[in-house]
Amino acid sequence: MKFGTLGIIIGLLALLLIGGCNSYNGFVSAEEDVEKVWADVQSQYQRRADLIPNLVNTVKGAADFEKSTLESVVNARAKATSVNVDASNLSPEKLQQFQAAQGELSSSLGRLLVTVERYPELKANSNFRDLTAQLEGTENRIAVARDRFNEESTEYNKKIRRFPNSFFASVFGFDEKAQFQAQSGSETAPTVEF
């Protein structure tokens, strides 16, 4: 009788061990997927940051271009590139800080491009046109990379929150990953006045 009870206990422990190992390995794979798509997001933001000095230098060539606008872009780029978020520690606060710095850069770039409208010779410059086309393409790549990151984070978060995985996730220390959120105020359409 004791041998039968002991056998059942050993069998249950073996099942628990096998289940824990499978869950752990699944969490590691899912977390690696999240970290990979996060690296893709950072790569696209880096591509944008690399394009900006070329754009600024091209615009500087316009004789009387507003110096404050250029300084705003340069300062926003410096701030955006100084905010680094480690993929293994994607807390909502850190992701929000990263997103705010990138949003400030996007805003500065937007002001730069609006200001350029007053300089027809600059708009006609082929280097400027090429750089703005590359920048637009990069913004689209950033949007795609962020969407892929959110999809992968969602899958990871679902995996660690479902029972019985939630038990193993808490035991092994796997936490939910933050996701990109819309910027505050983006729910309101911009006012266009002529």
Backbone hydrogen bonds in HBPLUS format (Angstrom, degrees):
<---DONOR---> <-ACCEPTOR-->    atom                        ^
c    i                          cat <-CA-CA->   ^        H-A-AA   ^      H-
h    n   atom  resd res      DA  || num        DHA   H-A  angle D-A-AA Bond
n    s   type  num  typ     dist DA aas  dist angle  dist       angle   num
A0005-THR N   A0001-MET O   3.14 MM   4  6.45 159.2  2.19 151.1 155.8     1
A0006-LEU N   A0002-LYS O   2.85 MM   4  5.99 161.8  1.88 150.3 156.2     2
A0007-GLY N   A0003-PHE O   2.86 MM   4  5.97 151.2  1.95 141.2 149.4     3
A0008-ILE N   A0004-GLY O   3.02 MM   4  6.26 150.3  2.11 141.5 148.9     4
A0009-ILE N   A0005-THR O   2.96 MM   4  6.22 162.2  1.99 151.8 156.4     5
A0010-ILE N   A0006-LEU O   2.89 MM   4  6.08 163.8  1.91 151.6 156.2     6
A0011-GLY N   A0007-GLY O   2.88 MM   4  5.98 154.8  1.94 141.7 149.4     7
A0012-LEU N   A0008-ILE O   2.86 MM   4  6.10 157.4  1.91 150.5 156.1     8
A0013-LEU N   A0009-ILE O   2.91 MM   4  6.13 160.8  1.95 150.6 156.1     9
A0014-ALA N   A0010-ILE O   2.87 MM   4  6.07 152.2  1.94 145.7 153.7    10
A0015-LEU N   A0011-GLY O   2.94 MM   4  6.21 156.4  1.99 146.1 152.4    11
A0016-LEU N   A0012-LEU O   2.86 MM   4  6.09 157.2  1.91 148.2 154.9    12
A0017-LEU N   A0013-LEU O   2.84 MM   4  6.03 155.8  1.90 147.1 153.7    13
A0018-ILE N   A0014-ALA O   2.87 MM   4  6.08 164.6  1.89 152.3 156.3    14
A0019-GLY N   A0015-LEU O   2.82 MM   4  5.94 163.1  1.85 149.1 154.5    15
A0020-GLY N   A0016-LEU O   2.86 MM   4  5.96 154.0  1.92 143.3 150.9    16
A0021-CYS N   A0017-LEU O   2.91 MM   4  6.13 157.2  1.96 148.4 154.4    17
A0022-ASN N   A0018-ILE O   2.94 MM   4  6.16 165.4  1.96 152.5 156.4    18
A0023-SER N   A0019-GLY O   2.90 MM   4  6.04 160.6  1.94 146.7 152.7    19
A0024-TYR N   A0020-GLY O   2.85 MM   4  5.96 165.0  1.87 148.5 153.2    20
A0025-ASN N   A0021-CYS O   2.94 MM   4  6.13 168.3  1.95 153.1 155.9    21
A0026-GLY N   A0022-ASN O   2.98 MM   4  6.14 153.7  2.05 145.2 152.7    22
A0027-PHE N   A0023-SER O   2.85 MM   4  6.13 153.6  1.92 153.6 161.2    23
A0028-VAL N   A0024-TYR O   2.93 MM   4  6.21 159.0  1.97 153.8 159.4    24
A0029-SER N   A0025-ASN O   3.03 MM   4  6.24 162.9  2.06 146.8 151.1    25
A0030-ALA N   A0026-GLY O   2.96 MM   4  6.14 163.9  1.99 148.0 152.7    26
A0031-GLU N   A0027-PHE O   2.79 MM   4  5.93 158.2  1.84 150.7 157.2    27
A0032-GLU N   A0028-VAL O   2.90 MM   4  6.07 155.0  1.96 148.4 155.2    28
A0033-ASP N   A0029-SER O   3.00 MM   4  6.28 150.0  2.09 145.3 153.5    29
A0034-VAL N   A0030-ALA O   3.05 MM   4  6.38 153.4  2.12 145.5 152.2    30
A0035-GLU N   A0031-GLU O   2.93 MM   4  6.21 160.9  1.97 150.1 155.3    31
A0036-LYS N   A0032-GLU O   2.89 MM   4  6.07 147.2  1.99 144.7 153.6    32
A0037-VAL N   A0033-ASP O   3.08 MM   4  6.37 165.5  2.10 151.9 154.2    33
A0038-TRP N   A0034-VAL O   2.92 MM   4  6.10 145.6  2.04 146.0 156.5    34
A0039-ALA N   A0035-GLU O   3.00 MM   4  6.19 149.1  2.10 139.0 146.6    35
A0040-ASP N   A0036-LYS O   3.06 MM   4  6.45 144.1  2.19 141.5 151.7    36
A0041-VAL N   A0037-VAL O   3.01 MM   4  6.32 149.9  2.10 141.8 149.0    37
A0042-GLN N   A0038-TRP O   2.94 MM   4  6.28 166.8  1.96 155.2 157.7    38
A0043-SER N   A0039-ALA O   2.88 MM   4  6.03 147.4  1.98 141.7 151.2    39
A0044-GLN N   A0040-ASP O   3.11 MM   4  6.39 152.5  2.19 146.5 152.0    40
A0045-TYR N   A0041-VAL O   3.04 MM   4  6.39 159.5  2.08 154.1 160.1    41
A0046-GLN N   A0042-GLN O   2.84 MM   4  6.01 150.4  1.93 145.4 154.1    42
A0047-ARG N   A0043-SER O   2.92 MM   4  6.17 147.8  2.02 140.5 149.4    43
A0048-ARG N   A0044-GLN O   3.07 MM   4  6.39 154.9  2.14 145.0 150.7    44
A0049-ALA N   A0045-TYR O   2.94 MM   4  6.23 160.2  1.98 146.4 152.1    45
A0050-ASP N   A0046-GLN O   2.83 MM   4  6.06 146.5  1.94 148.4 157.5    46
A0051-LEU N   A0047-ARG O   3.10 MM   4  6.37 140.1  2.27 142.1 152.0    47
A0051-LEU N   A0048-ARG O   3.09 MM   3  5.17 127.3  2.38  97.8 111.5    48
A0052-ILE N   A0048-ARG O   3.18 MM   4  6.42 144.6  2.31 151.1 159.9    49
A0055-LEU N   A0051-LEU O   3.08 MM   4  6.38 156.4  2.14 152.6 160.0    50
A0056-VAL N   A0052-ILE O   2.82 MM   4  6.04 167.5  1.84 164.6 167.5    51
A0057-ASN N   A0053-PRO O   2.89 MM   4  6.03 162.4  1.92 147.5 152.4    52
A0058-THR N   A0054-ASN O   2.99 MM   4  6.17 151.5  2.08 143.4 151.0    53
A0059-VAL N   A0055-LEU O   2.94 MM   4  6.20 158.8  1.98 151.3 157.2    54
A0060-LYS N   A0056-VAL O   2.81 MM   4  6.02 149.2  1.90 149.4 158.6    55
A0061-GLY N   A0058-THR O   3.24 MM   3  5.50 141.7  2.39 100.0 110.1    56
A0062-ALA N   A0059-VAL O   2.94 MM   3  5.64 161.8  1.97 120.6 125.9    57
A0065-PHE N   A0062-ALA O   3.36 MM   3  5.58 166.7  2.38 122.3 119.3    58
A0071-GLU N   A0067-LYS O   2.94 MM   4  6.20 162.5  1.97 155.8 161.2    59
A0072-SER N   A0068-SER O   2.95 MM   4  6.04 150.5  2.04 139.7 147.6    60
A0073-VAL N   A0069-THR O   3.17 MM   4  6.49 153.9  2.24 145.6 151.3    61
A0074-VAL N   A0070-LEU O   2.94 MM   4  6.23 166.6  1.96 155.7 159.4    62
A0075-ASN N   A0071-GLU O   2.83 MM   4  5.96 166.2  1.85 153.2 157.0    63
A0076-ALA N   A0072-SER O   2.95 MM   4  6.03 157.7  2.00 143.2 149.9    64
A0077-ARG N   A0073-VAL O   2.89 MM   4  6.06 154.0  1.96 148.8 155.9    65
A0078-ALA N   A0074-VAL O   3.01 MM   4  6.26 158.8  2.06 146.4 152.0    66
A0079-LYS N   A0075-ASN O   2.98 MM   4  6.24 157.9  2.03 148.0 153.9    67
A0080-ALA N   A0076-ALA O   2.86 MM   4  6.01 161.7  1.89 148.2 153.6    68
A0081-THR N   A0077-ARG O   2.92 MM   4  6.08 158.0  1.97 153.1 158.1    69
A0082-SER N   A0079-LYS O   3.16 MM   3  5.16 140.3  2.32  96.1 107.6    70
A0089-ASN N   A0086-ASP O   2.93 MM   3  5.42 158.7  1.98 115.7 122.8    71
A0178-ALA N   A0090-LEU O   3.08 MM  88  5.68 152.0  2.16 155.4 162.5    72
A0095-LEU N   A0091-SER O   2.97 MM   4  6.17 165.5  1.99 160.1 164.5    73
A0096-GLN N   A0092-PRO O   2.91 MM   4  5.95 148.7  2.00 139.7 148.6    74
A0097-GLN N   A0093-GLU O   2.97 MM   4  6.21 151.9  2.05 144.3 151.8    75
A0098-PHE N   A0094-LYS O   2.96 MM   4  6.19 160.2  2.00 148.0 153.1    76
A0099-GLN N   A0095-LEU O   2.84 MM   4  5.99 162.7  1.87 147.1 152.4    77
A0100-ALA N   A0096-GLN O   2.84 MM   4  5.99 150.5  1.93 144.7 152.6    78
A0101-ALA N   A0097-GLN O   3.12 MM   4  6.36 160.6  2.16 148.2 152.2    79
A0102-GLN N   A0098-PHE O   3.02 MM   4  6.30 160.2  2.06 151.5 157.4    80
A0103-GLY N   A0099-GLN O   2.81 MM   4  5.94 148.3  1.91 143.0 152.5    81
A0104-GLU N   A0100-ALA O   2.95 MM   4  6.19 149.5  2.04 145.9 153.3    82
A0105-LEU N   A0101-ALA O   3.17 MM   4  6.45 151.3  2.26 141.5 148.7    83
A0106-SER N   A0102-GLN O   2.93 MM   4  6.24 157.1  1.98 147.4 153.8    84
A0107-SER N   A0103-GLY O   2.91 MM   4  6.13 155.5  1.97 146.6 153.1    85
A0108-SER N   A0104-GLU O   3.00 MM   4  6.24 157.1  2.05 144.6 150.4    86
A0109-LEU N   A0105-LEU O   2.91 MM   4  6.16 159.3  1.95 153.1 158.8    87
A0110-GLY N   A0106-SER O   2.92 MM   4  6.12 152.7  1.99 144.3 152.2    88
A0111-ARG N   A0107-SER O   2.99 MM   4  6.32 155.2  2.06 148.6 154.6    89
A0112-LEU N   A0108-SER O   2.95 MM   4  6.20 152.5  2.03 145.3 153.3    90
A0113-LEU N   A0109-LEU O   2.94 MM   4  6.22 161.9  1.97 153.4 157.1    91
A0114-VAL N   A0110-GLY O   3.00 MM   4  6.23 150.2  2.09 146.2 154.5    92
A0115-THR N   A0111-ARG O   2.95 MM   4  6.09 159.3  1.99 146.9 152.6    93
A0116-VAL N   A0112-LEU O   3.02 MM   4  6.25 144.7  2.15 146.0 155.5    94
A0117-GLU N   A0114-VAL O   3.13 MM   3  5.55 147.5  2.24 107.0 115.9    95
A0118-ARG N   A0115-THR O   3.15 MM   3  6.00 164.3  2.17 123.3 126.5    96
A0119-TYR N   A0116-VAL O   2.82 MM   3  5.34 166.2  1.84 125.7 128.7    97
A0122-LEU N   A0119-TYR O   3.00 MM   3  5.36 129.9  2.26 107.9 121.0    98
A0123-LYS N   A0119-TYR O   3.06 MM   4  6.44 159.5  2.11 155.7 162.0    99
A0124-ALA N   A0120-PRO O   3.02 MM   4  6.18 138.1  2.20 141.6 152.2   100
A0125-ASN N   A0122-LEU O   3.02 MM   3  5.08 148.7  2.12 102.0 111.7   101
A0129-ARG N   A0125-ASN O   3.00 MM   4  6.34 162.3  2.03 153.8 159.0   102
A0130-ASP N   A0126-SER O   2.88 MM   4  6.04 162.3  1.91 149.3 154.2   103
A0131-LEU N   A0127-ASN O   2.90 MM   4  6.08 163.0  1.93 150.4 155.2   104
A0132-THR N   A0128-PHE O   2.88 MM   4  6.09 163.2  1.91 154.0 158.6   105
A0133-ALA N   A0129-ARG O   2.96 MM   4  6.11 151.9  2.04 145.2 153.1   106
A0134-GLN N   A0130-ASP O   2.92 MM   4  6.20 156.6  1.98 148.1 154.7   107
A0135-LEU N   A0131-LEU O   2.82 MM   4  6.05 152.9  1.90 146.8 155.0   108
A0136-GLU N   A0132-THR O   2.89 MM   4  6.07 156.7  1.95 145.3 151.0   109
A0137-GLY N   A0133-ALA O   2.98 MM   4  6.22 160.5  2.02 147.1 152.5   110
A0138-THR N   A0134-GLN O   2.86 MM   4  6.07 149.9  1.95 144.1 152.9   111
A0139-GLU N   A0135-LEU O   2.90 MM   4  6.18 153.4  1.97 148.7 155.5   112
A0140-ASN N   A0136-GLU O   3.10 MM   4  6.44 151.1  2.18 145.7 153.0   113
A0141-ARG N   A0137-GLY O   2.94 MM   4  6.28 152.2  2.02 144.0 152.2   114
A0142-ILE N   A0138-THR O   2.80 MM   4  6.09 151.9  1.88 151.3 159.2   115
A0143-ALA N   A0139-GLU O   3.05 MM   4  6.32 157.1  2.11 143.2 148.8   116
A0144-VAL N   A0140-ASN O   3.02 MM   4  6.33 158.4  2.07 149.7 155.1   117
A0145-ALA N   A0141-ARG O   2.86 MM   4  6.05 163.7  1.89 151.2 156.0   118
A0146-ARG N   A0142-ILE O   2.84 MM   4  6.03 158.3  1.89 153.2 159.0   119
A0147-ASP N   A0143-ALA O   3.01 MM   4  6.21 156.2  2.07 144.2 150.7   120
A0148-ARG N   A0144-VAL O   2.93 MM   4  6.21 160.2  1.97 152.4 157.6   121
A0149-PHE N   A0145-ALA O   2.90 MM   4  6.09 151.9  1.97 143.8 152.0   122
A0150-ASN N   A0146-ARG O   2.91 MM   4  6.17 161.0  1.94 150.5 155.0   123
A0151-GLU N   A0147-ASP O   2.94 MM   4  6.22 156.6  2.00 149.4 155.8   124
A0152-GLU N   A0148-ARG O   2.95 MM   4  6.15 164.7  1.97 150.6 154.4   125
A0153-SER N   A0149-PHE O   2.82 MM   4  6.00 159.6  1.86 153.7 160.0   126
A0154-THR N   A0150-ASN O   2.91 MM   4  6.01 151.6  1.99 142.9 150.7   127
A0155-GLU N   A0151-GLU O   3.04 MM   4  6.37 159.5  2.08 149.1 153.9   128
A0156-TYR N   A0152-GLU O   2.98 MM   4  6.22 161.9  2.01 148.8 153.9   129
A0157-ASN N   A0153-SER O   2.79 MM   4  5.96 167.4  1.81 152.3 156.1   130
A0158-LYS N   A0154-THR O   2.87 MM   4  6.06 157.6  1.92 150.7 156.7   131
A0159-LYS N   A0155-GLU O   2.98 MM   4  6.14 155.9  2.04 144.6 151.5   132
A0160-ILE N   A0156-TYR O   3.03 MM   4  6.40 157.3  2.09 156.7 161.6   133
A0161-ARG N   A0157-ASN O   3.08 MM   4  6.08 130.7  2.34 139.6 151.7   134
A0162-ARG N   A0158-LYS O   3.15 MM   4  6.12 135.5  2.36 149.8 156.2   135
A0165-ASN N   A0162-ARG O   2.80 MM   3  5.47  99.4  2.45 122.4 138.4   136
A0166-SER N   A0162-ARG O   2.68 MM   4  5.44 138.4  1.85 133.4 143.7   137
A0167-PHE N   A0164-PRO O   3.02 MM   3  5.53 133.2  2.24 111.9 123.0   138
A0169-ALA N   A0165-ASN O   2.70 MM   4  5.89 160.3  1.74 161.2 167.9   139
A0170-SER N   A0166-SER O   3.08 MM   4  6.18 156.7  2.14 140.5 145.4   140
A0171-VAL N   A0167-PHE O   3.09 MM   4  6.35 153.3  2.16 144.8 152.7   141
A0172-PHE N   A0168-PHE O   2.86 MM   4  6.04 159.6  1.91 153.8 158.5   142
A0173-GLY N   A0169-ALA O   2.87 MM   4  5.82 114.1  2.32 135.9 151.0   143
A0174-PHE N   A0169-ALA O   2.86 MM   5  4.94 156.6  1.91 145.3 147.7   144
A0186-SER N   A0183-GLN O   3.05 MM   3  5.51 159.8  2.09 135.0 135.8   145
A0188-THR N   A0185-GLY O   3.24 MM   3  5.73 164.1  2.26 111.9 116.7   146
